[in-house]
């Protein structure tokens, strides 16, 4: 009787051990499966990140290529403009003193409705201001505005306004930065009202030591 009871206890312990081993094996398999799934997800995330990074690099490369193409086109346009300017006849006005309308300037008039106004001046600590106009007629299809300047001290302010009075460009030239601005506009038929008429430019010098040049070209 005692042996039978001991046998049942032994069988029970064996069954419990087997169940424990089985549960442990299942738990280990599930943990391994979860780990495998986690590794697979991490792999997919890395692949996605690499794909996105590749697309970003391709976009950056395309932007650089576009910028290089634009720079080449801009240089070629500037070269053609300089070449055309040399071929056009012009009236030159002798420089005197002042800021804009009395400063160093020349006006060019050429064929095919081309015209150019360039104003230059330098300052040696003066404080002054002046303004002028530049007319754009109905036949104009392109406008190019260029502003360059630098100041060792003080400030040179240049403001250009559309015919309607809205500000086109407002620049301040100080010792903190040398200014180089250029913008080309193509006039569409439905936009002529905005561009055709008298453009206004205002130049002021506040204890300025430096120089500037302002150029309008139309055709």
C-alpha positions as CSV (number, residue, x, y, z in Angstrom):
1,X,0.0,0.0,0.0
2,X,2.8,2.3,0.9
3,X,4.6,1.5,-2.3
4,X,1.4,2.2,-4.3
5,X,1.1,5.7,-2.7
6,X,4.8,6.4,-3.4
7,X,4.3,5.4,-7.0
8,X,1.4,7.8,-7.4
9,X,3.4,10.6,-5.9
10,X,6.3,9.8,-8.2
11,X,4.0,9.8,-11.3
12,X,2.5,13.1,-10.2
13,X,5.9,14.7,-9.8
14,X,6.9,13.3,-13.2
15,X,3.8,14.7,-14.9
16,X,4.4,18.1,-13.2
17,X,8.0,18.2,-14.4
18,X,7.0,17.3,-17.9
19,X,4.3,20.1,-17.9
20,X,6.9,22.5,-16.6
21,X,9.4,21.5,-19.3
22,X,6.7,21.8,-21.9
23,X,5.6,25.3,-20.7
24,X,9.2,26.4,-20.5
25,X,9.8,25.1,-24.1
26,X,6.7,26.9,-25.4
27,X,7.7,30.1,-23.6
28,X,11.2,29.9,-25.0
29,X,9.7,29.3,-28.5
30,X,7.4,32.3,-28.1
31,X,10.2,34.5,-26.9
32,X,12.4,33.4,-29.8
33,X,9.5,34.1,-32.2
34,X,8.9,37.6,-30.7
35,X,12.6,38.3,-30.9
36,X,12.7,37.1,-34.6
37,X,9.7,39.4,-35.3
38,X,11.4,42.3,-33.6
39,X,14.6,41.7,-35.6
40,X,12.5,41.6,-38.8
41,X,10.7,44.9,-37.9
42,X,14.1,46.5,-37.2
43,X,15.4,45.3,-40.5
44,X,12.4,46.7,-42.3
45,X,12.8,50.0,-40.5
46,X,16.5,50.2,-41.5
47,X,15.6,49.4,-45.1
48,X,12.9,52.1,-45.1
49,X,15.3,54.6,-43.6
50,X,17.9,53.8,-46.2
51,X,15.3,54.1,-49.0
52,X,14.2,57.5,-47.6
53,X,17.8,58.7,-47.3
54,X,18.5,57.6,-50.8
55,X,15.5,59.5,-52.1
56,X,16.6,62.6,-50.1
57,X,20.1,62.4,-51.5
58,X,18.7,62.1,-55.0
59,X,16.5,65.2,-54.5
60,X,19.4,67.1,-53.1
61,X,21.5,66.1,-56.1
62,X,18.7,67.3,-58.5
63,X,18.4,70.6,-56.6
64,X,22.2,71.1,-56.9
65,X,22.0,70.3,-60.6
66,X,19.2,72.8,-61.1
67,X,21.1,75.4,-59.2
68,X,24.2,74.8,-61.3
69,X,22.1,75.1,-64.5
70,X,20.5,78.3,-63.2
71,X,24.0,79.8,-62.5
72,X,25.2,78.9,-65.9
73,X,22.1,80.4,-67.5
74,X,22.4,83.5,-65.3
75,X,26.1,84.0,-66.3
76,X,25.2,83.5,-70.0
77,X,22.4,86.0,-69.7
78,X,24.7,88.5,-68.1
79,X,27.3,88.0,-70.8
80,X,24.7,88.5,-73.5
81,X,23.4,91.6,-71.7
82,X,26.9,93.1,-71.5
83,X,27.5,92.3,-75.1
84,X,24.3,93.9,-76.1
85,X,25.0,96.9,-73.9
86,X,28.3,97.5,-75.7
87,X,26.6,97.4,-79.1
88,X,23.8,99.9,-78.2
89,X,24.3,103.6,-78.5
90,X,24.1,105.6,-75.2
91,X,24.0,109.1,-73.8
92,X,26.4,109.7,-71.0
93,X,25.9,112.3,-68.3
94,X,28.9,113.7,-66.5
95,X,29.0,112.9,-62.8
96,X,28.5,115.5,-60.2
97,X,27.5,115.4,-56.5
98,X,24.4,114.1,-54.8
99,X,22.7,110.8,-54.1
100,X,20.7,109.5,-57.0
101,X,19.3,112.0,-59.5
102,X,22.5,114.0,-59.3
103,X,24.9,111.2,-59.0
104,X,27.0,109.3,-61.5
105,X,24.7,107.8,-64.1
106,X,24.2,107.0,-67.7
107,X,21.0,106.2,-69.7
108,X,21.2,103.9,-72.7
109,X,18.7,103.6,-75.5
110,X,19.0,100.9,-78.1
111,X,17.1,99.2,-80.9
112,X,14.2,96.8,-80.4
113,X,12.7,98.8,-77.5
114,X,15.7,98.1,-75.3
115,X,16.6,100.7,-72.6
116,X,18.8,100.8,-69.5
117,X,19.3,103.1,-66.6
118,X,22.3,102.8,-64.4
119,X,23.0,104.9,-61.3
120,X,26.2,104.9,-59.4
121,X,27.5,106.9,-56.5
122,X,30.0,106.8,-53.6
123,X,29.9,108.6,-50.2
124,X,32.4,109.8,-47.7
125,X,30.4,110.2,-44.6
126,X,27.5,112.2,-46.2
127,X,23.8,112.2,-45.1
128,X,21.5,112.9,-48.0
129,X,18.6,111.5,-50.0
130,X,17.0,111.7,-53.5
131,X,14.7,109.9,-55.8
132,X,13.9,109.4,-59.4
133,X,11.8,107.5,-61.9
134,X,12.2,104.8,-64.6
135,X,9.5,104.4,-67.2
136,X,8.3,101.0,-68.5
137,X,6.1,101.2,-71.6
138,X,3.5,98.8,-73.1
139,X,6.0,97.1,-75.5
140,X,8.2,95.9,-72.6
141,X,8.2,92.2,-72.0
142,X,11.2,91.8,-69.7
143,X,12.6,93.8,-66.8
144,X,15.9,93.2,-65.0
145,X,16.9,95.0,-61.8
146,X,20.4,94.8,-60.3
147,X,21.6,96.4,-57.1
148,X,25.2,96.2,-55.8
149,X,26.8,98.1,-52.9
150,X,29.0,98.1,-49.8
151,X,29.4,100.4,-46.9
152,X,32.4,100.6,-44.5
153,X,30.3,102.8,-42.1
154,X,26.8,104.3,-41.9
155,X,24.0,103.1,-44.1
156,X,22.8,103.4,-47.7
157,X,19.1,102.6,-48.2
158,X,17.6,101.8,-51.6
159,X,13.9,101.4,-52.1
160,X,12.3,100.5,-55.5
161,X,8.5,100.7,-56.0
162,X,6.1,99.5,-58.7
163,X,4.1,102.1,-60.7
164,X,1.2,101.6,-58.3
165,X,3.4,102.5,-55.2
166,X,3.8,99.0,-53.8
167,X,7.4,98.2,-52.7
168,X,9.3,96.0,-55.1
169,X,12.6,95.9,-53.2
170,X,13.8,97.6,-50.0
171,X,17.5,97.1,-49.2
172,X,19.8,98.5,-46.5
173,X,23.6,98.4,-47.2
174,X,25.6,98.5,-44.0
175,X,29.1,97.3,-42.9
176,X,27.6,94.0,-41.8
177,X,27.2,92.7,-45.4
178,X,28.0,93.5,-49.0
179,X,24.8,93.6,-51.1
180,X,24.5,91.9,-54.5
181,X,20.9,91.6,-55.8
182,X,19.6,90.8,-59.2
183,X,16.1,89.8,-60.4
184,X,14.5,89.3,-63.8
185,X,10.8,89.7,-64.5
186,X,8.8,88.5,-67.5
187,X,5.7,90.6,-68.1
188,X,2.7,88.6,-69.1
189,X,-0.1,90.3,-71.0
190,X,-2.5,90.0,-68.1
191,X,0.1,91.5,-65.7
192,X,1.0,94.7,-67.7
193,X,-1.1,96.9,-65.5
194,X,1.2,96.0,-62.5
195,X,4.5,96.7,-64.4
196,X,3.8,99.3,-67.0
197,X,4.2,103.0,-65.9
198,X,6.7,105.0,-63.8
199,X,8.8,102.9,-61.4
200,X,10.2,105.0,-58.5
201,X,13.5,104.6,-56.8
202,X,14.6,106.3,-53.6
203,X,18.2,106.4,-52.3
204,X,19.3,107.7,-48.9
205,X,22.7,107.9,-47.2
206,X,23.0,108.2,-43.5
207,X,26.6,109.1,-42.6
208,X,27.6,106.6,-45.2
209,X,31.1,105.6,-46.3
210,X,30.7,103.4,-49.3
211,X,29.2,103.1,-52.8
212,X,26.3,101.6,-54.7
213,X,25.0,100.9,-58.2
214,X,21.4,100.6,-59.3
215,X,20.5,99.3,-62.8
216,X,17.3,98.9,-64.7
217,X,17.2,97.1,-68.1
218,X,14.1,96.6,-70.2
219,X,13.3,95.1,-73.6
